[in-house]
Amino acid sequence: MNEYMPEGNYGNATVQNTDIGGGDGSRIRYTNVILTIMLAVALVVGIVLIVMLVRISKTSEKNSRMILDMSKDLSSVENEVSDISRTVNDILEQGCSGAEPDDPFDPYVYPEYGVEKPVIYLYGDGTDTCRHVELKLKNADMEVTWPKAENNGNIYSWDVYADEDGTLTDKDGTEYSYLFWEADAYGDHSFDEGFCVAGSDTAEFLKAVLYEMGLTDKEANEFIVYWLPRMQDNAYNLISFKGLDPDDEYNSDFALKVTDEAGNEAESVLRVMMVWKASDEEIEMTPQSFDGFERKGLTVVEWGGTEIK
């Protein structure tokens, strides 16, 4: 029967309706749930894709800016290289053409040679008086002093007590064997006079010549211990001594003055500045000669050196 009829008796036939929402209705509800879940998943996936696209877009924009900045830096470097290249070309063209540039290019470097490890010994005369040591630099700057010197412009000074055996004591009671200083420049020098000594003979030469100048065993030994390691393996050493003449250039550029509390200057002063240069060949030089040194009263002895390279 195709049409719905109310329940009841119709002659010998009884009509009883069956609920059409049974099995077929359950399937419909299940299908709806599946569709809802799929829509939710699609929505979540869509949101994730959108977020990823936004992040990718930002990253791409940042990378683009970085690439642009790198391009600008590269362009700047290329400009600098181009400027340097033009400068070098200008120098080469001037050199090849014989033209005199306003600021001539010198391919050689002429370094300043420092004054290395001058040490100042003081030997007292038996009086308990403070000694004022003053060192004035004319064409150089001081690099280090020990003990630390007082500084007044280009004048450096120490105040110490000196025993007859050479022990120095500052006002705080600290003892020292000598005063130490170094400067950053020595000045011009030519080896007009001096000695050409084989490296293997340097130790014996220094021992003999330092005694001839007037250094004691202790002073000469400390001199040799400092300089010999740098000289003994050279083929030859060109050696000349400055400071022995109180009127020479060394004493002018590095003036040393030692006085007592009454202003009296030291009676005996010996300064030995060795200027030397390594040489691959033997060179004839006019030998220097030395006068003896007499120690009397307050005595000042200084030694140091500079290597011309």
Legacy VTK file of the C-alpha trace (Angstrom):
# vtk DataFile Version 3.0
C-alpha trace
ASCII
DATASET POLYDATA
POINTS 309 float
0.000 0.000 0.000
1.589 3.254 -1.138
-0.439 5.861 0.757
-0.517 6.475 4.448
-3.844 5.476 6.030
-4.968 6.017 9.587
-4.959 3.028 11.856
-8.164 1.131 12.134
-10.170 -1.723 10.768
-11.205 -1.599 7.212
-13.360 -4.529 6.658
-11.374 -7.629 7.156
-8.045 -5.675 6.898
-6.235 -4.006 9.777
-3.861 -1.160 9.033
-0.923 -0.526 11.501
1.593 2.257 10.668
5.347 1.557 10.920
7.724 4.456 12.092
9.726 5.434 9.051
12.358 7.089 11.287
13.815 3.736 12.289
16.936 2.434 10.426
16.942 5.046 7.693
16.854 7.957 10.231
19.879 6.659 12.104
21.887 6.564 8.906
20.925 10.182 8.149
22.043 11.399 11.596
25.394 9.548 11.280
25.998 11.115 7.874
25.340 14.580 9.279
27.891 14.057 12.073
30.534 12.932 9.565
29.930 15.996 7.412
30.164 18.285 10.441
33.509 16.777 11.468
34.868 17.077 7.934
33.836 20.725 7.777
35.525 21.390 11.127
38.735 19.680 9.962
38.657 21.633 6.720
38.193 24.849 8.688
41.168 24.078 10.954
43.350 23.147 7.988
42.319 26.362 6.269
43.263 28.442 9.313
46.650 26.679 9.581
47.340 27.300 5.897
46.448 30.963 6.246
48.816 31.358 9.263
51.607 29.627 7.359
51.100 31.831 4.338
51.242 34.954 6.528
54.490 33.788 8.157
56.011 32.882 4.808
55.055 36.301 3.523
56.727 38.044 6.487
59.855 35.878 6.159
60.074 36.633 2.452
59.756 40.341 3.167
62.517 40.154 5.801
64.794 38.191 3.466
64.168 40.719 0.753
65.252 43.523 3.065
68.383 41.568 4.049
69.271 40.960 0.419
68.748 44.664 -0.300
71.041 45.646 2.620
73.700 43.178 1.484
73.491 44.597 -1.993
74.060 48.098 -0.616
77.077 46.914 1.465
78.553 45.143 -1.554
78.122 48.277 -3.604
79.935 50.294 -0.910
82.845 47.813 -0.837
83.089 47.914 -4.611
83.294 51.717 -4.490
86.093 51.596 -1.884
88.036 49.019 -3.912
87.600 51.206 -6.964
88.955 54.245 -5.062
91.984 52.263 -3.848
92.600 50.952 -7.331
92.538 54.478 -8.769
94.960 55.678 -6.050
97.405 52.843 -6.785
97.155 53.519 -10.505
97.862 57.209 -9.920
100.961 56.348 -7.882
102.214 53.901 -10.488
101.611 56.368 -13.306
103.493 59.112 -11.439
106.363 56.754 -10.729
106.595 55.515 -14.286
106.298 58.975 -15.807
108.871 60.461 -13.466
106.345 63.019 -12.236
106.785 64.304 -8.705
103.543 63.837 -6.737
102.555 66.317 -4.055
102.932 63.573 -1.418
105.583 61.167 -2.756
104.958 57.486 -2.166
107.793 55.818 -0.281
107.761 52.018 -0.495
110.146 51.722 2.456
109.235 52.014 6.116
111.621 53.823 8.424
110.616 52.891 11.986
111.628 54.813 15.067
114.080 52.898 17.229
113.352 52.992 20.915
115.758 53.338 23.811
115.746 49.901 25.463
116.250 49.206 29.128
118.434 51.996 30.354
119.037 51.249 34.026
120.415 53.847 36.437
122.615 52.750 39.342
123.279 55.140 42.228
126.121 54.627 44.690
125.905 56.818 47.782
128.745 58.730 49.355
127.978 57.660 52.918
125.647 60.558 53.731
122.024 59.874 54.633
120.419 62.222 52.167
117.666 61.836 49.588
118.780 61.902 45.960
116.676 63.575 43.293
117.049 61.893 39.878
115.701 63.884 36.935
115.476 62.669 33.329
114.393 65.079 30.593
113.278 63.734 27.193
113.658 66.058 24.225
112.487 64.153 21.124
110.852 61.027 22.533
108.009 59.883 24.739
108.465 57.783 27.829
107.028 54.261 27.577
107.662 52.849 31.045
109.455 53.596 34.307
110.081 51.447 37.364
109.738 52.330 40.095
107.089 54.665 38.700
108.559 58.120 38.164
106.872 61.420 38.815
105.925 63.054 35.548
105.966 66.778 34.806
105.566 67.207 31.055
108.638 65.669 29.468
110.554 65.570 32.769
110.529 62.373 34.858
111.938 62.156 38.348
112.562 59.825 41.283
113.480 60.567 44.915
115.478 57.763 46.547
118.124 57.103 49.173
121.314 55.441 47.853
123.604 53.225 49.901
127.274 52.918 49.038
126.665 49.371 47.725
124.053 50.657 45.253
120.894 49.654 47.139
118.147 52.201 46.493
115.296 52.854 48.916
112.254 54.991 48.226
110.361 57.038 50.826
108.055 54.047 51.498
111.017 51.850 52.422
110.924 49.683 49.265
114.338 48.634 47.975
115.481 48.544 44.343
118.674 47.567 42.546
118.363 50.389 40.010
115.949 52.787 38.289
114.533 51.572 34.989
113.091 53.457 32.035
112.390 53.063 28.303
111.470 55.602 25.607
109.826 55.102 22.220
112.447 56.785 19.993
116.197 57.098 19.865
116.849 59.388 16.895
119.187 59.369 13.921
122.398 57.391 13.961
125.232 56.550 11.617
128.040 54.100 12.319
130.913 56.481 11.640
132.856 55.077 14.564
132.588 51.811 16.403
133.273 48.141 15.936
132.311 45.318 13.606
132.253 42.182 15.736
131.496 38.592 14.737
128.380 37.341 16.483
130.283 34.472 18.103
132.826 36.951 19.552
130.240 39.394 20.929
130.279 38.141 24.535
134.057 38.444 24.939
134.079 41.783 23.135
131.398 43.278 25.394
133.079 41.961 28.519
136.381 43.588 27.567
135.059 46.913 26.299
132.621 47.451 29.192
135.418 46.963 31.709
137.536 49.404 29.726
134.760 51.998 29.984
134.530 51.536 33.750
131.580 49.227 34.470
131.879 46.837 37.410
131.549 43.059 37.099
127.930 43.228 38.258
126.991 46.056 35.877
128.755 44.472 32.885
127.215 41.069 33.629
123.682 42.494 33.697
124.382 44.354 30.450
125.651 41.227 28.680
122.842 38.991 29.966
120.272 41.378 28.483
121.832 41.991 25.044
123.854 38.879 24.194
120.901 36.572 23.269
119.935 38.975 20.479
123.469 39.432 19.140
125.427 36.187 19.405
123.771 34.398 16.447
124.261 37.220 13.943
127.021 36.956 11.354
128.356 40.338 12.508
127.261 43.167 14.765
128.006 46.815 14.104
128.424 48.433 17.541
128.956 52.000 18.615
128.690 53.618 22.055
127.077 56.951 22.904
126.579 58.887 26.120
130.226 58.819 27.146
130.675 62.429 26.012
128.495 64.676 28.222
128.015 67.013 25.261
126.904 64.427 22.689
123.436 64.063 21.153
122.339 61.308 23.538
122.971 63.473 26.583
121.146 66.327 24.887
118.076 64.274 23.945
117.955 62.346 27.238
119.431 64.706 29.812
120.123 63.082 33.186
120.733 65.046 36.386
121.200 63.705 39.925
121.345 66.024 42.961
121.202 65.763 46.737
118.833 67.695 49.014
121.141 70.721 48.913
121.124 70.754 45.094
124.690 69.443 44.720
125.150 67.335 41.578
126.695 63.877 41.498
130.481 63.940 41.230
130.869 60.915 38.932
128.558 60.078 36.023
129.028 57.319 33.444
126.423 56.765 30.720
126.800 53.897 28.226
124.303 53.752 25.362
125.080 50.941 22.909
123.729 51.490 19.383
123.992 48.337 17.275
122.892 46.714 14.053
123.112 43.146 12.743
125.147 42.750 9.545
125.592 39.889 7.066
129.079 41.013 6.129
132.151 42.412 7.792
132.461 46.192 7.482
135.495 48.343 8.235
134.851 50.962 10.925
136.957 53.558 12.720
137.412 52.163 16.257
136.281 54.162 19.254
138.575 54.802 22.206
137.561 55.199 25.838
138.907 57.057 28.818
138.964 55.492 32.240
136.230 56.226 34.777
136.983 57.229 38.352
134.316 56.648 40.977
134.277 59.172 43.775
131.542 60.651 45.926
127.980 60.104 44.714
128.372 57.954 41.576
125.839 57.512 38.785
126.161 54.705 36.225
123.662 54.096 33.429
123.604 51.552 30.618
121.102 50.895 27.842
120.916 50.286 24.118
118.994 50.497 20.872
118.933 48.123 17.912
118.834 49.680 14.465
116.901 47.349 12.168
LINES 1 310
309 0 1 2 3 4 5 6 7 8 9 10 11 12 13 14 15 16 17 18 19 20 21 22 23 24 25 26 27 28 29 30 31 32 33 34 35 36 37 38 39 40 41 42 43 44 45 46 47 48 49 50 51 52 53 54 55 56 57 58 59 60 61 62 63 64 65 66 67 68 69 70 71 72 73 74 75 76 77 78 79 80 81 82 83 84 85 86 87 88 89 90 91 92 93 94 95 96 97 98 99 100 101 102 103 104 105 106 107 108 109 110 111 112 113 114 115 116 117 118 119 120 121 122 123 124 125 126 127 128 129 130 131 132 133 134 135 136 137 138 139 140 141 142 143 144 145 146 147 148 149 150 151 152 153 154 155 156 157 158 159 160 161 162 163 164 165 166 167 168 169 170 171 172 173 174 175 176 177 178 179 180 181 182 183 184 185 186 187 188 189 190 191 192 193 194 195 196 197 198 199 200 201 202 203 204 205 206 207 208 209 210 211 212 213 214 215 216 217 218 219 220 221 222 223 224 225 226 227 228 229 230 231 232 233 234 235 236 237 238 239 240 241 242 243 244 245 246 247 248 249 250 251 252 253 254 255 256 257 258 259 260 261 262 263 264 265 266 267 268 269 270 271 272 273 274 275 276 277 278 279 280 281 282 283 284 285 286 287 288 289 290 291 292 293 294 295 296 297 298 299 300 301 302 303 304 305 306 307 308
